[in-house]
Amino acid sequence: MNSLVQGDPVRHRTNGWTGTVVETPSKLASRSWVNRNSPSDPYPELVPLEDLEAAE
């Protein structure tokens, strides 16, 4: 999944949490900054792209 755009909703493939892409990764990037949809986790997290899938 290397076509992420800032603001896209995503889901973590193995852990199941959802979030929003904070920054559009470059074509060479293997990770993306994601804000989790959780009030207890206020800071963006750098997540490998292969761990993310589009959320509905």
Backbone as CSV, one residue per row, in Angstrom:
resi,resn,N_x,N_y,N_z,CA_x,CA_y,CA_z,C_x,C_y,C_z
1,MET,0.859,-1.190,0.000,0.000,0.000,0.000,0.891,1.234,0.000
2,ASN,1.246,1.700,-1.173,2.153,2.843,-1.247,1.481,4.062,-1.856
3,SER,0.155,4.072,-1.874,-0.558,5.220,-2.441,-1.327,5.975,-1.355
4,LEU,-0.745,6.049,-0.161,-1.389,6.769,0.930,-1.305,8.270,0.711
5,VAL,-2.370,8.959,1.093,-2.422,10.406,0.996,-2.804,10.947,2.364
6,GLN,-2.275,12.104,2.699,-2.598,12.740,3.979,-4.106,12.788,4.168
7,GLY,-4.574,12.350,5.338,-5.993,12.363,5.648,-6.695,11.039,5.383
8,ASP,-6.019,10.093,4.712,-6.625,8.785,4.438,-6.860,8.007,5.728
9,PRO,-8.037,7.382,5.873,-8.263,6.497,7.018,-7.586,5.150,6.764
10,VAL,-6.905,4.622,7.769,-6.201,3.352,7.633,-6.480,2.450,8.832
11,ARG,-6.204,1.152,8.655,-6.335,0.171,9.727,-5.038,-0.626,9.786
12,HIS,-4.587,-0.925,11.008,-3.397,-1.745,11.185,-3.782,-3.198,10.939
13,ARG,-3.075,-3.880,10.038,-3.450,-5.231,9.611,-3.470,-6.247,10.749
14,THR,-2.494,-6.194,11.646,-2.402,-7.225,12.683,-2.995,-6.798,14.015
15,ASN,-2.899,-5.518,14.359,-3.397,-5.069,15.663,-4.834,-4.571,15.617
16,GLY,-5.324,-4.230,14.427,-6.724,-3.863,14.273,-7.096,-2.426,14.583
17,TRP,-6.160,-1.616,15.092,-6.521,-0.236,15.401,-6.668,0.570,14.116
18,THR,-7.422,1.656,14.199,-7.611,2.527,13.046,-6.978,3.887,13.316
19,GLY,-6.757,4.618,12.244,-6.148,5.932,12.375,-6.244,6.699,11.075
20,THR,-5.519,7.811,11.023,-5.520,8.691,9.860,-4.079,9.025,9.489
21,VAL,-3.782,8.990,8.194,-2.441,9.333,7.714,-2.173,10.814,7.992
22,VAL,-1.041,11.100,8.642,-0.688,12.475,8.992,0.087,13.140,7.860
23,GLU,0.920,12.370,7.184,1.800,12.928,6.161,1.882,11.955,4.998
24,THR,1.753,12.449,3.773,1.862,11.591,2.601,3.300,11.114,2.463
25,PRO,3.518,9.786,2.480,4.891,9.289,2.355,5.401,9.450,0.923
26,SER,6.706,9.638,0.772,7.289,9.729,-0.566,7.264,8.343,-1.204
27,LYS,7.489,8.284,-2.497,7.438,7.008,-3.214,8.488,6.020,-2.699
28,LEU,9.558,6.522,-2.115,10.626,5.649,-1.622,10.438,5.277,-0.156
29,ALA,9.467,5.890,0.504,9.270,5.648,1.928,8.669,4.269,2.164
30,SER,9.076,3.645,3.254,8.521,2.335,3.613,7.637,2.444,4.847
31,ARG,7.508,3.677,5.380,6.699,3.911,6.571,5.884,5.186,6.406
32,SER,4.847,5.312,7.220,4.017,6.512,7.187,3.678,6.929,8.606
33,TRP,3.547,8.231,8.816,3.103,8.746,10.109,1.591,8.615,10.183
34,VAL,1.113,8.007,11.262,-0.325,7.777,11.435,-0.751,8.254,12.822
35,ASN,-1.874,8.969,12.871,-2.517,9.334,14.144,-3.543,8.264,14.451
36,ARG,-3.394,7.586,15.596,-4.393,6.594,15.982,-5.680,7.287,16.392
37,ASN,-6.793,6.604,16.173,-8.107,7.118,16.593,-8.333,6.755,18.049
38,SER,-7.464,7.276,18.918,-7.556,6.965,20.341,-7.140,8.187,21.140
39,PRO,-7.962,8.628,22.077,-7.607,9.805,22.873,-6.413,9.552,23.792
40,SER,-6.091,8.285,24.061,-4.957,7.986,24.940,-3.629,7.958,24.176
41,ASP,-3.677,8.146,22.869,-2.466,8.105,22.044,-2.410,9.362,21.175
42,PRO,-2.065,10.521,21.782,-2.203,11.802,21.082,-1.123,12.107,20.046
43,TYR,-0.048,11.302,19.979,1.049,11.623,19.067,1.074,10.676,17.879
44,PRO,1.474,11.174,16.710,1.579,10.311,15.528,2.594,9.186,15.756
45,GLU,2.385,8.101,15.058,3.241,6.920,15.167,3.761,6.574,13.775
46,LEU,5.045,6.225,13.672,5.636,5.836,12.396,5.383,4.345,12.190
47,VAL,4.590,4.010,11.167,4.132,2.637,10.959,4.607,2.132,9.596
48,PRO,5.140,0.889,9.518,5.513,0.323,8.218,4.292,0.232,7.298
49,LEU,4.460,0.595,6.030,3.345,0.591,5.086,2.727,-0.789,4.926
50,GLU,3.549,-1.849,5.028,2.997,-3.198,4.847,2.060,-3.596,6.000
51,ASP,2.086,-2.844,7.093,1.195,-3.121,8.223,-0.133,-2.371,8.114
52,LEU,-0.283,-1.535,7.074,-1.484,-0.701,6.943,-2.359,-1.148,5.794
53,GLU,-3.674,-0.972,5.948,-4.626,-1.196,4.863,-5.653,-0.076,4.923
54,ALA,-6.320,0.161,3.821,-7.334,1.209,3.780,-8.489,0.842,4.688
55,ALA,-8.982,1.808,5.423,-10.147,1.606,6.287,-11.371,2.189,5.597
56,GLU,-12.486,1.562,5.786,-13.744,2.020,5.161,-14.354,3.130,5.981
